[in-house]
């Protein structure tokens, strides 16, 4: 069995961002919510949704791909964060994005500073 890391070659982060942006809720708030991938500079500290791939591995024998990605929501309003995290979870869990099955795994809410909160949603993906 041979396993190869393909995180750098995979474009699932952009696919997830585009998938979420295609949903009516986010399309209606295009100028109010900022989406970025882990590689891009953050345009704001608030109303921010950051998507990044933690890792992606390919089984060279079978061609199967497995990995994890984070969807992070950052804002000063933790109620807004909780609301958005539920919506994102509903949109992504058990969905098919760019041929990958996405499955929700865990979430954590952090207080970054006195006025800033950060929620991390973790999803497994496979193909």
Protein Blocks (a to p, Z undefined) as FASTA:
>chain_A
ZZddfklmpcklmmmmmmmmmpmklmmmmmmpccddfkbccfbfbhpacdddfbdcddfk
nopacdddddddddfblklmmmmmmmmmmmmnopaeehiacddfbdcdddfblmbccddd
dddddZZ
